[in-house]
Structure formats: C-alpha cells, structure tokens
Amino acid sequence: MSKNKPDSQDDAGAGRIFRDTLYTSRTLILPDGSTLAVSKARVTSTTDEQFAFLQAHPDLVQE
C-alpha cells in the first residue's frame, strides 16, 4: 500500500533555484555553519532555512 503525499505539504523538498548574479562558482556559508554550493551560477535550496537565506542574499535572484 503506497502513501500519498498530503496536499498541504510544502514543496520545499523539491528545491527552489536561485541564480547568482556575481559568481558562477562559490560556497555560501549559512548562519548555522552549513554550506550551499553555487555551480554554473545556480544554487538550490531544499529547506525553508536555506530558502530564507538565499532569498535575503543581495547577489541571488530566484528563478
């Protein structure tokens, strides 16, 4: 028996992509010490904390 995904579940697990307007490659360090890699000017958030950090970053634009 398979379990269906609830309709109310946030799609943060699918990831949200941002474009880096300054660098094509770098490592971003979040306040909690975790890192996100920018590759080919793209970085993907998979958690709400990552999304909030990327959304507030002045060099990043959500795609």
PyMOL Python script that loads the backbone (N, CA, C, O; Angstrom):
from pymol import cmd

cmd.read_pdbstr("""\
ATOM      1  N   MET A   1       0.845  -1.170   0.000  1.00  0.00           N
ATOM      2  CA  MET A   1       0.000   0.000   0.000  1.00  0.00           C
ATOM      3  C   MET A   1       0.898   1.243   0.000  1.00  0.00           C
ATOM      4  O   MET A   1       1.750   1.387   0.876  1.00  0.00           O
ATOM      5  N   SER A   2       0.716   2.127  -0.959  1.00  0.00           N
ATOM      6  CA  SER A   2       1.540   3.332  -1.031  1.00  0.00           C
ATOM      7  C   SER A   2       0.857   4.483  -0.310  1.00  0.00           C
ATOM      8  O   SER A   2      -0.368   4.555  -0.219  1.00  0.00           O
ATOM      9  N   LYS A   3       1.680   5.365   0.190  1.00  0.00           N
ATOM     10  CA  LYS A   3       1.181   6.520   0.910  1.00  0.00           C
ATOM     11  C   LYS A   3       1.208   7.727  -0.012  1.00  0.00           C
ATOM     12  O   LYS A   3       2.234   8.012  -0.629  1.00  0.00           O
ATOM     13  N   ASN A   4       0.110   8.427  -0.110  1.00  0.00           N
ATOM     14  CA  ASN A   4       0.058   9.629  -0.935  1.00  0.00           C
ATOM     15  C   ASN A   4       0.574  10.824  -0.157  1.00  0.00           C
ATOM     16  O   ASN A   4       0.421  10.900   1.062  1.00  0.00           O
ATOM     17  N   LYS A   5       1.184  11.754  -0.868  1.00  0.00           N
ATOM     18  CA  LYS A   5       1.688  12.976  -0.278  1.00  0.00           C
ATOM     19  C   LYS A   5       0.508  13.889   0.052  1.00  0.00           C
ATOM     20  O   LYS A   5      -0.340  14.127  -0.808  1.00  0.00           O
ATOM     21  N   PRO A   6       0.437  14.404   1.280  1.00  0.00           N
ATOM     22  CA  PRO A   6      -0.672  15.293   1.625  1.00  0.00           C
ATOM     23  C   PRO A   6      -0.641  16.564   0.780  1.00  0.00           C
ATOM     24  O   PRO A   6       0.429  17.076   0.451  1.00  0.00           O
ATOM     25  N   ASP A   7      -1.822  17.065   0.435  1.00  0.00           N
ATOM     26  CA  ASP A   7      -1.911  18.272  -0.377  1.00  0.00           C
ATOM     27  C   ASP A   7      -1.326  19.485   0.325  1.00  0.00           C
ATOM     28  O   ASP A   7      -0.837  20.403  -0.335  1.00  0.00           O
ATOM     29  N   SER A   8      -1.366  19.505   1.645  1.00  0.00           N
ATOM     30  CA  SER A   8      -0.904  20.665   2.395  1.00  0.00           C
ATOM     31  C   SER A   8       0.610  20.692   2.582  1.00  0.00           C
ATOM     32  O   SER A   8       1.140  21.678   3.096  1.00  0.00           O
ATOM     33  N   GLN A   9       1.314  19.649   2.184  1.00  0.00           N
ATOM     34  CA  GLN A   9       2.757  19.585   2.379  1.00  0.00           C
ATOM     35  C   GLN A   9       3.459  20.601   1.496  1.00  0.00           C
ATOM     36  O   GLN A   9       3.168  20.715   0.306  1.00  0.00           O
ATOM     37  N   ASP A  10       4.393  21.341   2.096  1.00  0.00           N
ATOM     38  CA  ASP A  10       5.155  22.347   1.366  1.00  0.00           C
ATOM     39  C   ASP A  10       6.074  21.676   0.359  1.00  0.00           C
ATOM     40  O   ASP A  10       6.552  20.567   0.598  1.00  0.00           O
ATOM     41  N   ASP A  11       6.324  22.333  -0.757  1.00  0.00           N
ATOM     42  CA  ASP A  11       7.157  21.741  -1.801  1.00  0.00           C
ATOM     43  C   ASP A  11       8.628  22.096  -1.643  1.00  0.00           C
ATOM     44  O   ASP A  11       9.370  22.049  -2.625  1.00  0.00           O
ATOM     45  N   ALA A  12       9.074  22.449  -0.446  1.00  0.00           N
ATOM     46  CA  ALA A  12      10.469  22.797  -0.219  1.00  0.00           C
ATOM     47  C   ALA A  12      11.396  21.643  -0.549  1.00  0.00           C
ATOM     48  O   ALA A  12      12.539  21.874  -0.945  1.00  0.00           O
ATOM     49  N   GLY A  13      10.943  20.414  -0.400  1.00  0.00           N
ATOM     50  CA  GLY A  13      11.769  19.267  -0.719  1.00  0.00           C
ATOM     51  C   GLY A  13      12.122  19.203  -2.189  1.00  0.00           C
ATOM     52  O   GLY A  13      13.155  18.639  -2.552  1.00  0.00           O
ATOM     53  N   ALA A  14      11.294  19.763  -3.033  1.00  0.00           N
ATOM     54  CA  ALA A  14      11.559  19.770  -4.468  1.00  0.00           C
ATOM     55  C   ALA A  14      12.685  20.730  -4.814  1.00  0.00           C
ATOM     56  O   ALA A  14      13.300  20.603  -5.872  1.00  0.00           O
ATOM     57  N   GLY A  15      12.962  21.681  -3.946  1.00  0.00           N
ATOM     58  CA  GLY A  15      14.029  22.636  -4.175  1.00  0.00           C
ATOM     59  C   GLY A  15      13.560  23.874  -4.903  1.00  0.00           C
ATOM     60  O   GLY A  15      12.612  23.840  -5.688  1.00  0.00           O
ATOM     61  N   ARG A  16      14.234  24.955  -4.629  1.00  0.00           N
ATOM     62  CA  ARG A  16      13.950  26.230  -5.278  1.00  0.00           C
ATOM     63  C   ARG A  16      15.271  26.786  -5.763  1.00  0.00           C
ATOM     64  O   ARG A  16      16.238  26.866  -5.006  1.00  0.00           O
ATOM     65  N   ILE A  17      15.308  27.167  -7.017  1.00  0.00           N
ATOM     66  CA  ILE A  17      16.561  27.541  -7.671  1.00  0.00           C
ATOM     67  C   ILE A  17      16.752  29.052  -7.668  1.00  0.00           C
ATOM     68  O   ILE A  17      15.822  29.821  -7.914  1.00  0.00           O
ATOM     69  N   PHE A  18      17.989  29.452  -7.382  1.00  0.00           N
ATOM     70  CA  PHE A  18      18.388  30.851  -7.431  1.00  0.00           C
ATOM     71  C   PHE A  18      19.566  30.989  -8.384  1.00  0.00           C
ATOM     72  O   PHE A  18      20.369  30.068  -8.536  1.00  0.00           O
ATOM     73  N   ARG A  19      19.663  32.158  -9.029  1.00  0.00           N
ATOM     74  CA  ARG A  19      20.780  32.465  -9.923  1.00  0.00           C
ATOM     75  C   ARG A  19      21.684  33.451  -9.207  1.00  0.00           C
ATOM     76  O   ARG A  19      21.216  34.458  -8.676  1.00  0.00           O
ATOM     77  N   ASP A  20      22.975  33.165  -9.191  1.00  0.00           N
ATOM     78  CA  ASP A  20      23.966  34.049  -8.595  1.00  0.00           C
ATOM     79  C   ASP A  20      24.346  35.089  -9.645  1.00  0.00           C
ATOM     80  O   ASP A  20      24.826  34.735 -10.722  1.00  0.00           O
ATOM     81  N   THR A  21      24.139  36.352  -9.345  1.00  0.00           N
ATOM     82  CA  THR A  21      24.402  37.415 -10.312  1.00  0.00           C
ATOM     83  C   THR A  21      25.839  37.918 -10.263  1.00  0.00           C
ATOM     84  O   THR A  21      26.226  38.764 -11.070  1.00  0.00           O
ATOM     85  N   LEU A  22      26.638  37.405  -9.321  1.00  0.00           N
ATOM     86  CA  LEU A  22      28.004  37.882  -9.160  1.00  0.00           C
ATOM     87  C   LEU A  22      29.059  36.821  -9.467  1.00  0.00           C
ATOM     88  O   LEU A  22      30.093  37.127 -10.061  1.00  0.00           O
ATOM     89  N   TYR A  23      28.804  35.578  -9.066  1.00  0.00           N
ATOM     90  CA  TYR A  23      29.773  34.498  -9.250  1.00  0.00           C
ATOM     91  C   TYR A  23      29.137  33.310  -9.962  1.00  0.00           C
ATOM     92  O   TYR A  23      27.935  33.073  -9.842  1.00  0.00           O
ATOM     93  N   THR A  24      29.952  32.570 -10.702  1.00  0.00           N
ATOM     94  CA  THR A  24      29.466  31.332 -11.314  1.00  0.00           C
ATOM     95  C   THR A  24      29.754  30.136 -10.419  1.00  0.00           C
ATOM     96  O   THR A  24      29.136  29.082 -10.566  1.00  0.00           O
ATOM     97  N   SER A  25      30.698  30.300  -9.485  1.00  0.00           N
ATOM     98  CA  SER A  25      31.054  29.210  -8.583  1.00  0.00           C
ATOM     99  C   SER A  25      31.531  29.791  -7.254  1.00  0.00           C
ATOM    100  O   SER A  25      32.418  30.643  -7.225  1.00  0.00           O
ATOM    101  N   ARG A  26      30.942  29.330  -6.165  1.00  0.00           N
ATOM    102  CA  ARG A  26      31.372  29.716  -4.824  1.00  0.00           C
ATOM    103  C   ARG A  26      30.627  28.870  -3.803  1.00  0.00           C
ATOM    104  O   ARG A  26      29.684  28.154  -4.141  1.00  0.00           O
ATOM    105  N   THR A  27      31.061  28.960  -2.552  1.00  0.00           N
ATOM    106  CA  THR A  27      30.391  28.271  -1.456  1.00  0.00           C
ATOM    107  C   THR A  27      29.782  29.313  -0.533  1.00  0.00           C
ATOM    108  O   THR A  27      30.467  30.221  -0.063  1.00  0.00           O
ATOM    109  N   LEU A  28      28.500  29.174  -0.281  1.00  0.00           N
ATOM    110  CA  LEU A  28      27.796  30.064   0.639  1.00  0.00           C
ATOM    111  C   LEU A  28      27.728  29.389   2.003  1.00  0.00           C
ATOM    112  O   LEU A  28      27.395  28.208   2.102  1.00  0.00           O
ATOM    113  N   ILE A  29      28.047  30.141   3.056  1.00  0.00           N
ATOM    114  CA  ILE A  29      28.010  29.604   4.415  1.00  0.00           C
ATOM    115  C   ILE A  29      26.822  30.219   5.144  1.00  0.00           C
ATOM    116  O   ILE A  29      26.749  31.434   5.329  1.00  0.00           O
ATOM    117  N   LEU A  30      25.901  29.363   5.551  1.00  0.00           N
ATOM    118  CA  LEU A  30      24.695  29.803   6.243  1.00  0.00           C
ATOM    119  C   LEU A  30      25.004  30.095   7.709  1.00  0.00           C
ATOM    120  O   LEU A  30      26.028  29.641   8.219  1.00  0.00           O
ATOM    121  N   PRO A  31      24.142  30.843   8.395  1.00  0.00           N
ATOM    122  CA  PRO A  31      24.382  31.191   9.801  1.00  0.00           C
ATOM    123  C   PRO A  31      24.607  29.983  10.715  1.00  0.00           C
ATOM    124  O   PRO A  31      25.333  30.088  11.704  1.00  0.00           O
ATOM    125  N   ASP A  32      23.998  28.842  10.399  1.00  0.00           N
ATOM    126  CA  ASP A  32      24.172  27.651  11.242  1.00  0.00           C
ATOM    127  C   ASP A  32      25.451  26.884  10.918  1.00  0.00           C
ATOM    128  O   ASP A  32      25.718  25.844  11.521  1.00  0.00           O
ATOM    129  N   GLY A  33      26.249  27.390   9.965  1.00  0.00           N
ATOM    130  CA  GLY A  33      27.509  26.751   9.605  1.00  0.00           C
ATOM    131  C   GLY A  33      27.413  25.799   8.430  1.00  0.00           C
ATOM    132  O   GLY A  33      28.441  25.350   7.922  1.00  0.00           O
ATOM    133  N   SER A  34      26.215  25.480   7.986  1.00  0.00           N
ATOM    134  CA  SER A  34      26.066  24.602   6.822  1.00  0.00           C
ATOM    135  C   SER A  34      26.424  25.384   5.557  1.00  0.00           C
ATOM    136  O   SER A  34      26.476  26.614   5.570  1.00  0.00           O
ATOM    137  N   THR A  35      26.669  24.659   4.473  1.00  0.00           N
ATOM    138  CA  THR A  35      27.105  25.304   3.239  1.00  0.00           C
ATOM    139  C   THR A  35      26.197  24.946   2.071  1.00  0.00           C
ATOM    140  O   THR A  35      25.534  23.909   2.063  1.00  0.00           O
ATOM    141  N   LEU A  36      26.188  25.835   1.091  1.00  0.00           N
ATOM    142  CA  LEU A  36      25.500  25.605  -0.176  1.00  0.00           C
ATOM    143  C   LEU A  36      26.483  25.931  -1.288  1.00  0.00           C
ATOM    144  O   LEU A  36      27.156  26.960  -1.247  1.00  0.00           O
ATOM    145  N   ALA A  37      26.565  25.061  -2.274  1.00  0.00           N
ATOM    146  CA  ALA A  37      27.485  25.276  -3.386  1.00  0.00           C
ATOM    147  C   ALA A  37      26.774  25.938  -4.553  1.00  0.00           C
ATOM    148  O   ALA A  37      25.708  25.499  -4.985  1.00  0.00           O
ATOM    149  N   VAL A  38      27.387  27.007  -5.055  1.00  0.00           N
ATOM    150  CA  VAL A  38      26.927  27.646  -6.285  1.00  0.00           C
ATOM    151  C   VAL A  38      27.731  27.020  -7.411  1.00  0.00           C
ATOM    152  O   VAL A  38      28.961  26.997  -7.368  1.00  0.00           O
ATOM    153  N   SER A  39      27.036  26.514  -8.416  1.00  0.00           N
ATOM    154  CA  SER A  39      27.686  25.900  -9.572  1.00  0.00           C
ATOM    155  C   SER A  39      26.987  26.378 -10.833  1.00  0.00           C
ATOM    156  O   SER A  39      25.760  26.330 -10.931  1.00  0.00           O
ATOM    157  N   LYS A  40      27.766  26.833 -11.787  1.00  0.00           N
ATOM    158  CA  LYS A  40      27.214  27.380 -13.036  1.00  0.00           C
ATOM    159  C   LYS A  40      26.209  28.489 -12.733  1.00  0.00           C
ATOM    160  O   LYS A  40      25.183  28.618 -13.400  1.00  0.00           O
ATOM    161  N   ALA A  41      26.526  29.285 -11.713  1.00  0.00           N
ATOM    162  CA  ALA A  41      25.720  30.427 -11.266  1.00  0.00           C
ATOM    163  C   ALA A  41      24.355  30.021 -10.721  1.00  0.00           C
ATOM    164  O   ALA A  41      23.449  30.853 -10.668  1.00  0.00           O
ATOM    165  N   ARG A  42      24.186  28.767 -10.315  1.00  0.00           N
ATOM    166  CA  ARG A  42      22.905  28.291  -9.783  1.00  0.00           C
ATOM    167  C   ARG A  42      23.116  27.639  -8.415  1.00  0.00           C
ATOM    168  O   ARG A  42      24.130  26.987  -8.165  1.00  0.00           O
ATOM    169  N   VAL A  43      22.140  27.833  -7.549  1.00  0.00           N
ATOM    170  CA  VAL A  43      22.136  27.190  -6.240  1.00  0.00           C
ATOM    171  C   VAL A  43      20.691  26.844  -5.900  1.00  0.00           C
ATOM    172  O   VAL A  43      19.775  27.611  -6.198  1.00  0.00           O
ATOM    173  N   THR A  44      20.492  25.691  -5.279  1.00  0.00           N
ATOM    174  CA  THR A  44      19.150  25.205  -4.971  1.00  0.00           C
ATOM    175  C   THR A  44      18.960  25.068  -3.468  1.00  0.00           C
ATOM    176  O   THR A  44      19.808  24.507  -2.774  1.00  0.00           O
ATOM    177  N   SER A  45      17.843  25.584  -2.972  1.00  0.00           N
ATOM    178  CA  SER A  45      17.501  25.406  -1.560  1.00  0.00           C
ATOM    179  C   SER A  45      16.570  24.206  -1.433  1.00  0.00           C
ATOM    180  O   SER A  45      15.698  23.985  -2.274  1.00  0.00           O
ATOM    181  N   THR A  46      16.771  23.441  -0.372  1.00  0.00           N
ATOM    182  CA  THR A  46      15.912  22.282  -0.124  1.00  0.00           C
ATOM    183  C   THR A  46      15.203  22.373   1.225  1.00  0.00           C
ATOM    184  O   THR A  46      14.384  21.518   1.563  1.00  0.00           O
ATOM    185  N   THR A  47      15.525  23.420   1.995  1.00  0.00           N
ATOM    186  CA  THR A  47      14.851  23.620   3.284  1.00  0.00           C
ATOM    187  C   THR A  47      14.347  25.060   3.360  1.00  0.00           C
ATOM    188  O   THR A  47      14.775  25.920   2.590  1.00  0.00           O
ATOM    189  N   ASP A  48      13.450  25.305   4.279  1.00  0.00           N
ATOM    190  CA  ASP A  48      12.932  26.660   4.468  1.00  0.00           C
ATOM    191  C   ASP A  48      14.028  27.615   4.940  1.00  0.00           C
ATOM    192  O   ASP A  48      14.032  28.787   4.564  1.00  0.00           O
ATOM    193  N   GLU A  49      14.959  27.120   5.764  1.00  0.00           N
ATOM    194  CA  GLU A  49      16.054  27.956   6.257  1.00  0.00           C
ATOM    195  C   GLU A  49      16.965  28.374   5.105  1.00  0.00           C
ATOM    196  O   GLU A  49      17.353  29.538   5.006  1.00  0.00           O
ATOM    197  N   GLN A  50      17.305  27.420   4.234  1.00  0.00           N
ATOM    198  CA  GLN A  50      18.129  27.737   3.065  1.00  0.00           C
ATOM    199  C   GLN A  50      17.405  28.729   2.161  1.00  0.00           C
ATOM    200  O   GLN A  50      18.012  29.680   1.669  1.00  0.00           O
ATOM    201  N   PHE A  51      16.115  28.509   1.942  1.00  0.00           N
ATOM    202  CA  PHE A  51      15.330  29.388   1.085  1.00  0.00           C
ATOM    203  C   PHE A  51      15.333  30.817   1.623  1.00  0.00           C
ATOM    204  O   PHE A  51      15.526  31.763   0.859  1.00  0.00           O
ATOM    205  N   ALA A  52      15.122  30.983   2.927  1.00  0.00           N
ATOM    206  CA  ALA A  52      15.111  32.315   3.537  1.00  0.00           C
ATOM    207  C   ALA A  52      16.473  32.987   3.384  1.00  0.00           C
ATOM    208  O   ALA A  52      16.549  34.181   3.093  1.00  0.00           O
ATOM    209  N   PHE A  53      17.548  32.224   3.579  1.00  0.00           N
ATOM    210  CA  PHE A  53      18.903  32.764   3.434  1.00  0.00           C
ATOM    211  C   PHE A  53      19.152  33.220   2.003  1.00  0.00           C
ATOM    212  O   PHE A  53      19.639  34.328   1.776  1.00  0.00           O
ATOM    213  N   LEU A  54      18.820  32.372   1.042  1.00  0.00           N
ATOM    214  CA  LEU A  54      19.056  32.707  -0.360  1.00  0.00           C
ATOM    215  C   LEU A  54      18.181  33.875  -0.808  1.00  0.00           C
ATOM    216  O   LEU A  54      18.626  34.729  -1.575  1.00  0.00           O
ATOM    217  N   GLN A  55      16.961  33.910  -0.340  1.00  0.00           N
ATOM    218  CA  GLN A  55      16.035  34.979  -0.710  1.00  0.00           C
ATOM    219  C   GLN A  55      16.526  36.338  -0.191  1.00  0.00           C
ATOM    220  O   GLN A  55      16.306  37.363  -0.837  1.00  0.00           O
ATOM    221  N   ALA A  56      17.184  36.349   0.963  1.00  0.00           N
ATOM    222  CA  ALA A  56      17.675  37.593   1.556  1.00  0.00           C
ATOM    223  C   ALA A  56      19.039  38.012   1.008  1.00  0.00           C
ATOM    224  O   ALA A  56      19.472  39.140   1.245  1.00  0.00           O
ATOM    225  N   HIS A  57      19.719  37.132   0.287  1.00  0.00           N
ATOM    226  CA  HIS A  57      21.071  37.421  -0.208  1.00  0.00           C
ATOM    227  C   HIS A  57      21.005  38.421  -1.362  1.00  0.00           C
ATOM    228  O   HIS A  57      20.246  38.214  -2.309  1.00  0.00           O
ATOM    229  N   PRO A  58      21.788  39.501  -1.298  1.00  0.00           N
ATOM    230  CA  PRO A  58      21.702  40.542  -2.330  1.00  0.00           C
ATOM    231  C   PRO A  58      22.199  40.122  -3.716  1.00  0.00           C
ATOM    232  O   PRO A  58      21.831  40.747  -4.710  1.00  0.00           O
ATOM    233  N   ASP A  59      23.022  39.081  -3.801  1.00  0.00           N
ATOM    234  CA  ASP A  59      23.578  38.656  -5.092  1.00  0.00           C
ATOM    235  C   ASP A  59      22.751  37.581  -5.784  1.00  0.00           C
ATOM    236  O   ASP A  59      23.093  37.165  -6.890  1.00  0.00           O
ATOM    237  N   LEU A  60      21.672  37.123  -5.158  1.00  0.00           N
ATOM    238  CA  LEU A  60      20.911  35.998  -5.688  1.00  0.00           C
ATOM    239  C   LEU A  60      19.507  36.412  -6.117  1.00  0.00           C
ATOM    240  O   LEU A  60      18.848  37.218  -5.460  1.00  0.00           O
ATOM    241  N   VAL A  61      19.068  35.837  -7.240  1.00  0.00           N
ATOM    242  CA  VAL A  61      17.740  36.107  -7.790  1.00  0.00           C
ATOM    243  C   VAL A  61      17.026  34.776  -7.964  1.00  0.00           C
ATOM    244  O   VAL A  61      17.570  33.849  -8.564  1.00  0.00           O
ATOM    245  N   GLN A  62      15.808  34.678  -7.441  1.00  0.00           N
ATOM    246  CA  GLN A  62      15.053  33.430  -7.577  1.00  0.00           C
ATOM    247  C   GLN A  62      14.595  33.252  -9.015  1.00  0.00           C
ATOM    248  O   GLN A  62      14.140  34.199  -9.658  1.00  0.00           O
ATOM    249  N   GLU A  63      14.721  32.028  -9.509  1.00  0.00           N
ATOM    250  CA  GLU A  63      14.288  31.725 -10.884  1.00  0.00           C
ATOM    251  C   GLU A  63      12.923  31.097 -10.887  1.00  0.00           C
ATOM    252  O   GLU A  63      12.395  30.774 -11.951  1.00  0.00           O
TER     253      GLU A  63
END
""", "prot")
cmd.dss("prot")
cmd.show_as("cartoon", "prot")
cmd.util.cbc("prot")
cmd.orient("prot")
